Amino acid sequence: MKRSAARILVVDDSPSIVTSLSKILELNGFRVDSAFNGSDALRKIHRHNYDLVICDIEMPGISGLDFLERVRREYERDLDVILMTGFLEQDYFLQAIRLGASDFIRKPVESEHIIHAIQTILEKKRSRTEFANLFSLMDNAQLNIVIDPRKFSQFGISKVFNVFFKQNLKLSQDLCNELLTCVDEMVYNAFIHGTLELTPQQRRYEHDQLQKLIEEKLQEQAIAAKRIRFSFSVNQLDNSISISVEDDGNGFDYLSWLQRVAQEPKLNLDDNGRGLSMLYHLSDRLDFDNNGRKVQITRKLAPQTVSEL
Amino acid sequence: MKIDLSFNDKVALMRIEGILNSENAHILQEKLSEVLASDATFLELDLFDCRNISSTGIGKLLLFYKDFIGKGGEIEVVRSSNNIYELFSMLKLNQLFTVNLG
């Protein structure tokens, strides 16, 4: 499979360094964008998918370390960041390692050194995306997970899928955020409504009180025996992603809900159905099955969104 | 997700970064409770770096809104990202309080 040129963002408050480094990278076949401060760089990585960011540490406003910290907090580990500095102080170095910098480059930048560092990082990144290639080569790939509600709180499903989406699907940041919100809505609904069957009043409890109630409910045999079935599939033929979640609860009257939505296309602010309304808003298609116990959303993707890896 | 809350006399400024979802909505609830317990009568929400808000987060905000206007308070979204602006318009939250874009 032919690989497209890696896209790199160069961030430095010095226009001359940005220009010279960009030239070196372009001459070596990379696609290059630039930013002159940390805020601009954060906006750019929110809008575009970069394979790598090369960022100066000493910048006014958001420093390189602040930038790296924000990237790790919001984008997990999939974006490699090389930090550049004129002073290799130990404190900087340790903090950058702790935050997960992919490499360090000393200024003035030596072209041979930076190209070698980039190639090493991109090679590691390609190894990480072997599993992702599977998704791009299959007509249809599906991932099924059965969740024991007693273990639900031991992992953050949004964090897990944030990493999964980032590593295996080349989605825009906006689309990724919207799918993560859908995953959160669907699984949380299945847990709170279908599994625990909490009343509206109980759902309004303060956090500690709610957690105590959840722990008590999970001790009940009938609730502990329930499961949440999560399915995620990528269909290359019609370029879409589907996510479904099914619980062992009582279901709900989804036909009445659909009628209400048809009459009022804007979302409702009611306590019941707000999550479903958000799914309706964020998906191209919303389906129900098994008396409302199963909810499925389908989201069409722009051509080549999935396979462009 | 990160929430910064500061007070300036009767004005509370809350800045939310990242995705607000069911896993972290309780942090919003705690911060909103702080505002409610304070002397603040105006809440400025900066949602420019907020990527998305789940229904749980919206629920916390609406519960707070009812209590806050009950004690004479007002809310304004002073900045919001495109996603949040669109979401708040769809939810008709812009009919409850001012929502500014960008």
Interface residues (C-beta under 8 A of the other chain):
Chain A: R70 R73 E74 G156 I157 S158 K159 Q173 D174 N177 E178 L180 T181 D184 E185 Y188 R203 R204 E206 H207 L210 K266 L267 L269 D271 R274 G275 S277 M278 H281
Chain B: K2 E17 G18 I19 N21 S22 E23 H26 Q29 E30 R51 N52 I53 S54 S55 T56 I58 G59 L62 L63 N83 L87 M90 L91 K92 L93
